[in-house]
């Protein structure tokens, strides 16, 4: 299949889908009403866990990607992307990293996080997505993905794992909680591990943020998200919808009171 070339593009703000939307109006069209929703039991007889995996990664999108750098007890470096990832809190900064797979055959990142409880989390941008994706290769534990990807390790201040110099925003992190999951199909087997990681230090490229480093310019960050299968996404459009304030809405819009 022939695909169009990857072209340079900037993020743009557009109007919201329906600028005339009013409180109580619901969806902006009724297309949803033309289709029924099917109830699906993830543990139904005959349904495989891999089928749930494919469903979830194609439906829960786009997902941010945590590009995780770890170091083993023997000093072995590892670098790998994970899209079971997100920010959970800001005071303290806490991030969740989900690593699926049998606990009897741990992924390198999982093993290192268990053993050393330190990592760096690096956000992925357009200019090194090919290298970041290549770091997901199923290489043996003693293989250095940094070299395979051709990325640059930068020394961290508060943890041993280096951060990715090419990344515009990196976080030094320490594990504060680990939760192990067991398979619902076979409770004798582990099926995944989730780590809660506290961000103890940030590294941010000076040109992508405002003077106080409180807001990042998305046109300079150019983040990459994860979709289903092996598909990634660019962030090229957005729209701004302010969060409504209840007291203001009640006082300024009488029709809102009628909805209560």
Phi, psi and omega in degrees: 000127180274129181246149177293154182292154175288120183249147177295133181209149179255154176291139180228142173270136176240174173290164178288162183306321180223094181297344182265005183302138179238153178308135180088357185283339180073211183296155182278351171207171184254020180302324181300329184285348181276353184230138178275154175266135181263129177281129186230118177273115181296343181253017182300147181302129179090348179275126184272147176305326180294331177292323175294321178301310181298322179295312185294317183287341177268341181261321181272083185220160347284155179247138173293157182245126173265115179267103194262125175254127178225165176227131179284172179299333180269006179092358180294129180270145177223147180215123184204144179271144178223129179259001165274077190207146175185164176272133185251335185199161180242344179222088002282162175294121181229137181234147177252134176235118179256126180239106181278158179131155182298132181290347176277350179222070189294141170293155185302317180298317180297314179301314182293320179295322177294318186283321188246338179059033177222152178195173162237145177247123185241130178279140185263134178239170187304324190285354175219028181294323179298317180292319180296318179296322181294333179290351178277002181303144182277061182279155176301161187303323186275005178271133183270105181295336177303315182289320179297322181278337182077025181266164188254116176283129177248137185296135176267163184262324188243355176224161181284321181298135177287161173255164185278116183298327181289340181284136181283342179214119180232151182234128170275130186226153175232134182293128178247346178199143178231132178235131181255139179250144176251147180295136176287334179284323180218089184301348178282350183246139173283147183237353180174166181222134175245131179249132167263126186239128176273129175281117184254353179194143180244150171231117184230135181294130191300333185273352186265352185238169176284180186298327181267002181055049177247344181221136180258139177279111185294335177291338177262330178289320180046061185289154177246135178245168183251135175248202180281163178060228179253025185264134176250168181227146172261156177254102187243341180221152176202168174220153188254116176237103180299147177288129182289145175258123188301311182298319179294317181298318180295318184282327186261344183228093182305331183293337179293319179301327181291341181277347185279000000 
